[in-house]
Amino acid sequence: MITSIVLIKTSVDRIPEIAEAIAALEGVSEVYSVTGAHDLIAMVRVPRHDDLADVIPGRISKVPGVESTETHIAFRAYSQHDLEAAFAIGLDA
């Protein structure tokens, strides 16, 4: 699974509506409204690298009110939840 983090600038008067429209797109797993230079962050998870083109410029960028995107592709995921699960293997609760 390919994971990418998409930083999105939007029309500020429509952030909730734009976030909901992006969250409804296939390939988008979460959308966060954030502070800072960007208005939204979308997590995109797709099976193949080529699918990113369908989701990000093909769908997210075409949502009315999206002004620009900046995409970061994850090389590896590190999660506290994954570490806890690994250490719990073989233990009975």
Phi and psi in degrees as GROMACS dihedral restraints (atoms count N, CA, C in turn):
[ dihedral_restraints ]
;  ai    aj    ak    al  type     phi  dphi    fc
    3     4     5     6     1   -93.8    20    10
    4     5     6     7     1   128.8    20    10
    6     7     8     9     1  -114.8    20    10
    7     8     9    10     1   133.1    20    10
    9    10    11    12     1  -132.7    20    10
   10    11    12    13     1   150.5    20    10
   12    13    14    15     1  -108.7    20    10
   13    14    15    16     1   122.3    20    10
   15    16    17    18     1  -113.0    20    10
   16    17    18    19     1   115.8    20    10
   18    19    20    21     1   -88.1    20    10
   19    20    21    22     1   128.7    20    10
   21    22    23    24     1  -126.9    20    10
   22    23    24    25     1   131.2    20    10
   24    25    26    27     1  -102.2    20    10
   25    26    27    28     1   136.2    20    10
   27    28    29    30     1  -133.2    20    10
   28    29    30    31     1   175.5    20    10
   30    31    32    33     1   -68.6    20    10
   31    32    33    34     1   119.4    20    10
   33    34    35    36     1   -67.2    20    10
   34    35    36    37     1   -21.0    20    10
   36    37    38    39     1   -80.2    20    10
   37    38    39    40     1    -3.7    20    10
   39    40    41    42     1  -130.3    20    10
   40    41    42    43     1    22.3    20    10
   42    43    44    45     1   -53.8    20    10
   43    44    45    46     1   -48.9    20    10
   45    46    47    48     1   -61.2    20    10
   46    47    48    49     1   -41.6    20    10
   48    49    50    51     1   -67.9    20    10
   49    50    51    52     1   -40.7    20    10
   51    52    53    54     1   -66.2    20    10
   52    53    54    55     1   -42.2    20    10
   54    55    56    57     1   -60.5    20    10
   55    56    57    58     1   -43.2    20    10
   57    58    59    60     1   -64.5    20    10
   58    59    60    61     1   -40.1    20    10
   60    61    62    63     1   -65.5    20    10
   61    62    63    64     1   -40.8    20    10
   63    64    65    66     1   -68.3    20    10
   64    65    66    67     1   -42.2    20    10
   66    67    68    69     1   -61.5    20    10
   67    68    69    70     1   -26.7    20    10
   69    70    71    72     1   -80.3    20    10
   70    71    72    73     1    -9.0    20    10
   72    73    74    75     1   -76.0    20    10
   73    74    75    76     1   141.7    20    10
   75    76    77    78     1   -62.9    20    10
   76    77    78    79     1   132.3    20    10
   78    79    80    81     1    98.8    20    10
   79    80    81    82     1   -17.0    20    10
   81    82    83    84     1   -94.5    20    10
   82    83    84    85     1   120.6    20    10
   84    85    86    87     1   -94.4    20    10
   85    86    87    88     1   -33.0    20    10
   87    88    89    90     1  -150.3    20    10
   88    89    90    91     1   155.2    20    10
   90    91    92    93     1  -135.6    20    10
   91    92    93    94     1   131.6    20    10
   93    94    95    96     1  -117.7    20    10
   94    95    96    97     1   134.4    20    10
   96    97    98    99     1   -86.9    20    10
   97    98    99   100     1   127.6    20    10
   99   100   101   102     1  -133.4    20    10
  100   101   102   103     1   166.5    20    10
  102   103   104   105     1   -93.2    20    10
  103   104   105   106     1   166.1    20    10
  105   106   107   108     1   109.0    20    10
  106   107   108   109     1  -157.7    20    10
  108   109   110   111     1   -69.4    20    10
  109   110   111   112     1   -22.1    20    10
  111   112   113   114     1  -114.1    20    10
  112   113   114   115     1   157.2    20    10
  114   115   116   117     1   -94.3    20    10
  115   116   117   118     1   -35.0    20    10
  117   118   119   120     1  -135.7    20    10
  118   119   120   121     1   152.7    20    10
  120   121   122   123     1  -126.5    20    10
  121   122   123   124     1   125.7    20    10
  123   124   125   126     1  -112.0    20    10
  124   125   126   127     1   137.6    20    10
  126   127   128   129     1   -98.3    20    10
  127   128   129   130     1   121.6    20    10
  129   130   131   132     1  -113.6    20    10
  130   131   132   133     1   127.2    20    10
  132   133   134   135     1  -127.4    20    10
  133   134   135   136     1   119.6    20    10
  135   136   137   138     1  -135.7    20    10
  136   137   138   139     1   156.6    20    10
  138   139   140   141     1   -73.9    20    10
  139   140   141   142     1   -29.1    20    10
  141   142   143   144     1  -129.9    20    10
  142   143   144   145     1   148.7    20    10
  144   145   146   147     1   -56.0    20    10
  145   146   147   148     1   -40.9    20    10
  147   148   149   150     1   -61.2    20    10
  148   149   150   151     1   -25.7    20    10
  150   151   152   153     1   -67.8    20    10
  151   152   153   154     1   -21.1    20    10
  153   154   155   156     1   -59.3    20    10
  154   155   156   157     1   -37.6    20    10
  156   157   158   159     1   -64.4    20    10
  157   158   159   160     1   -34.7    20    10
  159   160   161   162     1   -68.2    20    10
  160   161   162   163     1   -40.1    20    10
  162   163   164   165     1   -82.0    20    10
  163   164   165   166     1   -48.3    20    10
  165   166   167   168     1   -79.9    20    10
  166   167   168   169     1   -69.8    20    10
  168   169   170   171     1   -72.7    20    10
  169   170   171   172     1   -26.7    20    10
  171   172   173   174     1   -77.6    20    10
  172   173   174   175     1   -28.1    20    10
  174   175   176   177     1  -126.5    20    10
  175   176   177   178     1   -56.9    20    10
  177   178   179   180     1   -59.3    20    10
  178   179   180   181     1   -49.0    20    10
  180   181   182   183     1   -64.5    20    10
  181   182   183   184     1   -18.9    20    10
  183   184   185   186     1   -92.8    20    10
  184   185   186   187     1    -3.3    20    10
  186   187   188   189     1   -68.1    20    10
  187   188   189   190     1   127.1    20    10
  189   190   191   192     1   -56.6    20    10
  190   191   192   193     1   129.8    20    10
  192   193   194   195     1   103.0    20    10
  193   194   195   196     1   -15.5    20    10
  195   196   197   198     1   -77.0    20    10
  196   197   198   199     1   122.3    20    10
  198   199   200   201     1   -95.6    20    10
  199   200   201   202     1   -37.8    20    10
  201   202   203   204     1  -162.4    20    10
  202   203   204   205     1   159.6    20    10
  204   205   206   207     1  -133.9    20    10
  205   206   207   208     1   154.0    20    10
  207   208   209   210     1  -135.5    20    10
  208   209   210   211     1   123.3    20    10
  210   211   212   213     1  -109.6    20    10
  211   212   213   214     1   134.4    20    10
  213   214   215   216     1  -122.2    20    10
  214   215   216   217     1   126.0    20    10
  216   217   218   219     1   -97.6    20    10
  217   218   219   220     1   131.2    20    10
  219   220   221   222     1   -79.3    20    10
  220   221   222   223     1   132.9    20    10
  222   223   224   225     1   -82.0    20    10
  223   224   225   226     1   -43.0    20    10
  225   226   227   228     1  -149.7    20    10
  226   227   228   229     1   151.2    20    10
  228   229   230   231     1  -111.3    20    10
  229   230   231   232     1   135.3    20    10
  231   232   233   234     1  -123.1    20    10
  232   233   234   235     1   129.8    20    10
  234   235   236   237     1  -143.3    20    10
  235   236   237   238     1   136.9    20    10
  237   238   239   240     1   -61.3    20    10
  238   239   240   241     1   -35.0    20    10
  240   241   242   243     1   -63.5    20    10
  241   242   243   244     1   -40.7    20    10
  243   244   245   246     1   -64.5    20    10
  244   245   246   247     1   -41.4    20    10
  246   247   248   249     1   -64.5    20    10
  247   248   249   250     1   -43.3    20    10
  249   250   251   252     1   -62.5    20    10
  250   251   252   253     1   -41.5    20    10
  252   253   254   255     1   -65.2    20    10
  253   254   255   256     1   -39.2    20    10
  255   256   257   258     1   -65.2    20    10
  256   257   258   259     1   -41.4    20    10
  258   259   260   261     1   -73.9    20    10
  259   260   261   262     1   -18.9    20    10
  261   262   263   264     1   -88.4    20    10
  262   263   264   265     1    -6.1    20    10
  264   265   266   267     1   -60.9    20    10
  265   266   267   268     1   128.8    20    10
  267   268   269   270     1    85.8    20    10
  268   269   270   271     1    -3.2    20    10
  270   271   272   273     1   -97.5    20    10
  271   272   273   274     1   136.1    20    10
  273   274   275   276     1   -94.5    20    10
  274   275   276   277     1   130.3    20    10
